[in-house]
């Protein structure tokens, strides 16, 4: 079937696009989640129900949405209650959306994405060049230099590129040394698994297949473990503060003889170390809008989640994104 046969069945997307003068559209219903725990509005970001339809190209998104709204208006109260749908709220808040395959955004029209794409290509080139120099050329350059000063100069020219070497960075990444704080590795590992589990639940698409039992599932005591993934993030705050407190006295002793000694210099160095890669990650994540395909991908591409960092990236630059904007759901998430 090129179209879905019910809720949360999207049909055959590729077969639909192969048909002449046809396109694939997805109807999304995103009502408030029933009985969601307090401060767990993140669940509302996941559509509760989706349906795919292979229709003639003459049928646009507005027409399909109007037909869907007409269907919901005539839905019996008993069925709506069983499905956990508040039809009046759906129609009032415009929570019925339709996305069609041909209306995906173009990569070439996105200046930010094109700029970050070019920067990623340049970085990949530097990684390849640095890896080649480390594996094949660095030893030869040092061996052929006639003096130690010449070797240092030639090596210095190469070291900048070798810093991008995949071999060197992989070796540094997996290097292990015995330290008094190694016991934190287990906490870090378990916390990461817990956070991943929580995000899998949050961003599951196209929604729940058992929507008639959402109220029952969310009310189950076992879901406490899933919702508790919020607290796994707190362990990273604890570890960060603990490690900072353990190394702070040592750093202050080293920095006390410098012009800007003490805490001001320590904060400045930390800001310069964290901010460039953080901003790069925020803007480079925009590329993910154009690296996928499929019926659900178009809905994901057009979702408002992308607008948050577009509007509030500067709050991350100033590290005030916990306070601006005031609405937590619109903030640019970039915890570190």
C-alpha positions as CSV (number, residue, x, y, z in Angstrom):
1,X,0.0,0.0,0.0
2,X,1.4,3.4,-1.0
3,X,-0.8,5.1,1.6
4,X,-1.0,4.1,5.3
5,X,-3.9,2.0,6.4
6,X,-4.4,3.7,9.8
7,X,-2.8,5.8,12.4
8,X,1.0,5.6,12.6
9,X,1.2,3.8,9.3
10,X,2.9,5.9,6.7
11,X,2.6,3.6,3.6
12,X,5.3,3.1,1.0
13,X,7.1,6.4,0.6
14,X,9.4,5.4,-2.3
15,X,6.8,3.6,-4.3
16,X,4.5,6.6,-4.0
17,X,7.1,9.0,-5.3
18,X,7.8,6.6,-8.2
19,X,4.2,7.1,-9.4
20,X,3.6,9.8,-12.1
21,X,1.9,13.0,-10.8
22,X,1.8,11.7,-7.2
23,X,3.3,12.9,-3.9
24,X,3.5,11.6,-0.4
25,X,2.0,13.6,2.5
26,X,2.0,13.0,6.2
27,X,-0.8,14.2,8.5
28,X,0.5,14.9,12.1
29,X,-1.7,15.2,15.1
30,X,0.0,16.5,18.2
31,X,-2.4,16.9,21.1
32,X,-1.2,17.4,24.7
33,X,0.1,14.2,26.2
34,X,-2.4,13.0,28.8
35,X,-1.2,12.6,32.4
36,X,2.3,13.6,31.6
37,X,4.3,14.3,34.7
38,X,4.8,17.9,35.8
39,X,7.5,19.8,33.9
40,X,7.6,17.0,31.3
41,X,6.2,19.0,28.4
42,X,9.1,17.7,26.3
43,X,6.8,14.7,25.5
44,X,4.5,17.0,23.5
45,X,7.3,17.5,20.9
46,X,6.7,13.9,19.8
47,X,3.6,13.6,17.6
48,X,1.0,11.4,19.1
49,X,-0.3,10.2,15.8
50,X,0.7,10.3,12.2
51,X,-0.9,9.0,9.0
52,X,0.7,8.8,5.5
53,X,-1.2,9.3,2.2
54,X,-0.2,8.9,-1.4
55,X,-2.3,11.5,-3.2
56,X,-2.3,13.3,-6.6
57,X,0.0,16.3,-6.8
58,X,-3.1,18.5,-7.3
59,X,-4.0,17.9,-3.7
60,X,-2.0,20.4,-1.7
61,X,-1.2,20.6,2.0
62,X,-4.0,23.0,2.8
63,X,-6.6,20.8,1.1
64,X,-5.5,17.7,2.9
65,X,-5.5,19.5,6.3
66,X,-9.0,20.9,5.7
67,X,-10.2,17.3,4.9
68,X,-8.5,16.0,8.1
69,X,-10.1,18.8,10.2
70,X,-13.5,18.0,8.7
71,X,-13.0,14.3,9.7
72,X,-12.0,15.3,13.2
73,X,-15.1,17.5,13.6
74,X,-17.3,14.6,12.8
75,X,-15.4,12.2,15.1
76,X,-17.7,10.7,17.8
77,X,-16.9,11.8,21.3
78,X,-16.5,8.2,22.5
79,X,-13.8,7.4,20.0
80,X,-12.0,10.7,20.6
81,X,-12.0,10.1,24.3
82,X,-10.6,6.6,23.8
83,X,-7.8,8.0,21.7
84,X,-7.1,10.7,24.2
85,X,-7.9,13.4,21.6
86,X,-9.4,16.8,22.6
87,X,-10.8,17.8,19.2
88,X,-11.7,21.3,20.3
89,X,-8.2,22.0,21.5
90,X,-6.7,20.5,18.3
91,X,-8.7,22.7,16.1
92,X,-8.2,25.8,18.3
93,X,-4.4,25.4,18.6
94,X,-3.8,24.3,15.0
95,X,-2.1,21.1,16.1
96,X,-3.1,19.3,12.9
97,X,-0.3,19.7,10.4
98,X,0.4,18.3,6.9
99,X,3.8,18.0,5.2
100,X,4.3,16.9,1.6
101,X,7.4,15.5,0.0
102,X,8.0,18.2,-2.6
103,X,7.9,21.0,0.0
104,X,11.2,20.2,1.6
105,X,13.6,23.1,2.2
106,X,16.5,23.5,-0.3
107,X,20.1,23.3,0.9
108,X,21.3,25.9,-1.6
109,X,18.9,28.5,-0.3
110,X,20.2,28.2,3.3
111,X,23.3,30.5,3.6
112,X,24.2,29.3,7.1
113,X,24.1,25.6,6.0
114,X,26.2,26.3,2.9
115,X,28.7,28.2,5.0
116,X,29.0,25.4,7.6
117,X,29.1,22.8,4.8
118,X,32.1,24.6,3.3
119,X,33.8,24.8,6.7
120,X,33.2,21.1,7.3
121,X,34.8,20.3,4.0
122,X,37.9,22.4,4.9
123,X,38.2,20.7,8.2
124,X,38.0,17.3,6.6
125,X,40.8,18.4,4.2
126,X,42.9,19.5,7.1
127,X,42.3,16.2,8.9
128,X,43.4,14.2,5.8
129,X,46.4,16.4,5.3
130,X,47.4,16.2,8.9
131,X,47.1,12.5,9.0
132,X,49.2,12.1,5.9
133,X,51.9,14.3,7.3
134,X,52.1,12.4,10.6
135,X,52.1,9.0,8.9
136,X,54.4,9.6,6.0
137,X,56.2,13.0,6.2
138,X,56.9,14.1,9.7
139,X,59.7,11.6,10.5
140,X,61.3,12.3,7.1
141,X,61.3,16.0,7.6
142,X,62.9,15.7,11.0
143,X,65.5,13.2,9.7
144,X,66.5,15.3,6.7
145,X,66.9,18.6,8.7
146,X,70.6,19.5,8.8
147,X,70.5,21.2,12.2
148,X,68.4,21.1,15.4
149,X,67.1,24.6,14.8
150,X,66.1,23.8,11.2
151,X,64.4,20.7,12.5
152,X,62.5,22.7,15.0
153,X,61.4,25.3,12.4
154,X,60.4,22.7,9.9
155,X,58.6,20.7,12.6
156,X,56.8,23.8,13.8
157,X,55.4,24.4,10.4
158,X,54.1,20.9,10.2
159,X,52.8,20.7,13.8
160,X,49.9,23.0,13.1
161,X,48.6,20.5,10.5
162,X,49.5,17.5,12.5
163,X,47.2,18.8,15.2
164,X,44.3,17.8,12.9
165,X,45.6,14.3,12.4
166,X,43.0,11.6,12.9
167,X,45.7,9.2,14.1
168,X,47.1,11.6,16.8
169,X,43.6,12.7,18.0
170,X,42.4,9.1,18.2
171,X,45.4,8.1,20.2
172,X,44.9,11.0,22.6
173,X,41.2,10.2,22.9
174,X,41.6,6.6,23.9
175,X,44.7,7.2,26.0
176,X,44.3,6.0,29.6
177,X,46.2,6.8,32.6
178,X,45.7,6.0,36.3
179,X,44.2,8.9,38.1
180,X,42.5,9.4,41.5
181,X,39.3,10.4,39.7
182,X,39.0,7.3,37.5
183,X,36.1,6.1,39.7
184,X,34.0,8.8,37.9
185,X,34.2,6.9,34.6
186,X,31.6,4.4,35.7
187,X,29.2,7.2,36.8
188,X,29.8,8.9,33.5
189,X,29.1,5.7,31.5
190,X,25.9,4.9,33.2
191,X,24.7,8.4,33.0
192,X,25.3,8.6,29.3
193,X,23.3,5.4,28.7
194,X,20.5,6.8,30.8
195,X,20.4,10.1,28.9
196,X,20.4,8.2,25.6
197,X,17.5,6.2,26.7
198,X,15.5,9.3,27.6
199,X,16.3,11.0,24.3
200,X,15.2,7.8,22.4
201,X,11.8,8.1,24.1
202,X,11.6,11.9,23.5
203,X,12.4,11.9,19.8
204,X,10.7,8.7,18.8
205,X,9.0,9.1,15.4
206,X,6.4,8.9,14.1
207,X,4.9,8.6,17.5
208,X,3.4,5.8,19.6
209,X,1.7,3.0,17.8
210,X,-0.5,2.2,20.8
211,X,-2.0,5.6,21.1
212,X,-5.2,4.3,22.7
213,X,-3.1,3.2,25.7
214,X,-0.9,6.2,26.1
215,X,-2.7,7.2,29.3
216,X,-2.2,3.8,30.7
217,X,1.5,3.5,29.7
218,X,2.4,7.0,31.0
219,X,0.7,6.2,34.3
220,X,2.7,3.0,34.8
221,X,5.2,3.1,37.7
222,X,8.0,1.7,35.4
223,X,7.9,4.9,33.5
224,X,9.5,6.6,36.5
225,X,12.8,5.2,35.2
226,X,12.3,6.8,31.8
227,X,11.3,10.2,33.2
228,X,14.1,10.0,35.7
229,X,16.6,10.4,32.9
230,X,16.3,14.1,33.6
231,X,18.3,13.5,36.8
232,X,21.1,11.8,34.9
233,X,22.1,15.2,33.6
234,X,22.6,16.4,37.2
235,X,25.5,13.8,37.5
236,X,27.4,15.7,34.8
237,X,26.9,18.9,36.7
238,X,28.2,17.2,39.8
239,X,31.3,15.7,38.1
240,X,32.1,19.0,36.4
241,X,32.0,20.9,39.6
242,X,33.9,18.2,41.5
243,X,36.7,18.1,38.9
244,X,36.9,21.9,38.8
245,X,37.1,22.1,42.6
246,X,39.9,19.4,42.6
247,X,42.1,21.2,40.1
248,X,41.3,24.8,40.9
249,X,44.0,25.2,43.7
250,X,46.7,23.8,41.4
251,X,45.8,26.1,38.6
252,X,45.5,29.2,40.8
253,X,49.1,28.5,42.1
254,X,50.3,28.4,38.5
255,X,48.5,31.5,37.4
256,X,49.3,33.7,40.4
257,X,52.4,35.2,38.9
258,X,50.7,36.2,35.6
259,X,49.3,39.8,35.0
260,X,45.7,38.6,35.1
261,X,46.2,36.1,37.9
262,X,43.7,33.9,39.7
263,X,40.1,33.4,38.8
264,X,39.7,36.0,36.0
265,X,42.3,34.3,33.9
266,X,41.0,30.9,34.7
267,X,37.5,31.9,33.5
268,X,38.9,33.5,30.4
269,X,40.9,30.4,29.4
270,X,37.9,28.2,30.0
271,X,35.7,30.5,27.9
272,X,38.2,30.5,25.0
273,X,38.5,26.7,25.2
274,X,34.8,25.9,25.2
275,X,33.1,28.6,23.1
276,X,34.6,28.0,19.6
277,X,33.8,24.3,19.4
278,X,30.4,24.9,21.0
279,X,29.4,27.5,18.4
280,X,30.7,25.3,15.6
281,X,28.5,22.5,16.9
282,X,25.4,24.7,17.1
283,X,25.8,25.9,13.5
284,X,27.0,22.7,12.1
285,X,24.0,20.8,13.5
286,X,21.9,22.8,10.9
287,X,23.4,20.5,8.2
288,X,21.3,17.6,9.6
289,X,18.2,19.3,8.1
290,X,19.4,18.3,4.7
291,X,21.0,14.8,5.2
292,X,17.9,12.7,5.4
293,X,14.8,11.7,3.4
294,X,11.5,10.1,4.1
295,X,8.0,10.9,5.1
296,X,8.8,11.8,8.7
297,X,11.9,13.7,7.8
298,X,10.0,16.5,6.1
299,X,8.0,17.0,9.2
300,X,11.2,17.0,11.3
301,X,12.8,19.5,8.8
302,X,10.0,22.0,9.1
303,X,9.5,21.7,12.8
304,X,10.0,24.8,15.0
305,X,12.8,23.1,17.0
306,X,15.3,24.5,14.5
307,X,14.3,28.1,15.1
308,X,15.4,28.1,18.7
309,X,19.2,28.2,18.0
310,X,18.6,30.4,15.0
311,X,17.1,33.1,17.2
312,X,19.0,32.6,20.4
313,X,22.5,31.3,19.5
314,X,24.0,34.5,21.0
315,X,22.7,33.5,24.4
316,X,25.0,30.5,24.2
317,X,27.9,32.8,23.3
318,X,27.3,34.7,26.5
319,X,26.3,31.6,28.5
320,X,23.0,33.0,29.6
321,X,20.8,30.4,27.7
322,X,19.5,29.1,31.0
323,X,17.8,32.5,31.5
324,X,17.1,33.9,28.0
325,X,14.5,33.3,26.6
326,X,12.2,32.9,29.6
327,X,10.3,30.0,27.9
328,X,12.4,26.9,28.5
329,X,11.0,25.2,25.5
330,X,12.4,27.9,23.2
331,X,16.0,28.0,24.5
332,X,19.0,26.8,22.5
333,X,20.0,23.6,24.3
334,X,23.7,23.5,24.7
335,X,24.6,22.2,28.1
336,X,28.3,21.5,29.0
